[in-house]
Amino acid sequence: MAWYKVLKDGVMKDGDLFKASVENKEILIIKSKENYFATSLYCTHEDYDLSEGFMDEGKLICPNHFATFDPKDGSVVSPPEGSGDISPLKSYKTKVENGEVLVDFQ
């Protein structure tokens, strides 16, 4: 496993989205309640930057056409408005250690 520090624990509030760049890879960090999740940064519908999206009832919403994803595993909850099926987001493991939020890309 290759764990990378992305930010300090406690910086994000519930529902916050944070764009991080680690090892030349852009990812999205999501704070939902007391948990951190990490997914690919861009919506699988039209590559829209999900850090500009928002959380609603624990689900990640793309601001472009409102595709909805589960931040826990990147799965599609509902497709974008007026569109068919889309792919899930890539999901990465996270953990908090020594006051830092870490992401594993393996």
Secondary structure, 3 states (H helix, E strand, C coil): CCEEEEEECCCCCCCCEEEEEECCEEEEEEEECCEEEEEECECCCCCCEHHHCEEECCEEECCCCCCEECCCCCCEEECCCCCCCCCCCCEEEEEEECCEEEEECC
